[in-house]
Structure formats: structure tokens, C-alpha cells
Amino acid sequence: EVQLVESGGGLVQPGGSLRLSCTASGFTFDDYTMTWVRQAPGKGLEWVSSVYRAITSTYYADSVKGRFTISTDDAKRTVYLQMNSLKSEDTAVYSCAAGSRLILSTLRSANAYDYWGQGTQVTVSS
């Protein structure tokens, strides 16, 4: 059974930090591009960051560049999202996704992914 389980969300003050984790099972983790997306209340899905396996590169949305860092631990089958200097506009449900057939131009396309987690809530508020 394929599973992606996120953890690490919570309530944090503006300027604070959180580290999200997404642990995978049921597929060959290091063959899959791993991505974090988020959905704020009343808004659509927003791509946040990816580890693109084909060329072992990382990519970030402009809104999080310089503040967020994505990384993987293949031995633990886990992808992380370190979030620093958090802002109120980062408040959202954060989900991870895995895809095996992506090309660079499809990283931001939800339809390109094979598996999705349930999400973890991140609230940035004083």
C-alpha cells in the first residue's frame, strides 16, 4: 500500500521556523520526484518546492525562495521542508506529492503526480 504521511505542522509566530516531514512507503522512494504544495484557506493549490530526481536539483516558488529548504533522506524514505522566517501568508495545509514521470516543465502541475499525502496544517500567527 502506498502511503505519504506528513508531520511537523503547527502554530508558530511570524518569524519563526518549522520543519515538515513526509515519510513514504509502498514505492521506490529514490526513483520519485518529491514535491511540497500548499493550500491556503479559500485559495487554490500552490506549488512550493520540488526535489527533481532526474537531475538531482531543487526548485522553489518565488514566494518561499531563500526562506524554505527542501531535502530528502533516502534511507529514511523521507522528504523534509525546513521553513524559516515564516509569514502569516504561509498559513496553509501543506501536502507532499510523489511523481515518477515528471519532466521539468510539469513540476507545478498537480496532474503529473502519482501519490499524495493528506496534509499537515501550518498556522503562522501572533
Phi, psi and omega in degrees: 000130178279132176219142168233119185239116180269152175206168174104355178289173179162193179260130180218150179281155175305138184090349182277185183228154172214152171239120176267147176234149175222114182255131186253152173209155174091002176207168183281095191307313188282002172267354188249136167291132182247137188222146170250136174231167178215157177222114178277159181304128177075008182237168180278178180289134180239124174291137183248307186195152179221149163256108185268109190292328187303325180232015177050056179232158178245149182222148184224147169293149180302329183292342182239354183300132181089347179245327183252148176226126176260143178206163177231152170236098185295328179296327179263000179055042187228140171247138183245156170226105176275122184243117179244165178048050185293146181239162180300328180287355173276354179299124184182170166271125182257131180232152173253156180218153181231137179218142183253348188239023183284150164244167189305321184288351182252006182304325184271003184262116182300327182293345183279351186262146183270322187227148182225146171271176183275339177102157176223138185278132172240123179238123179250110185201148175267000000 
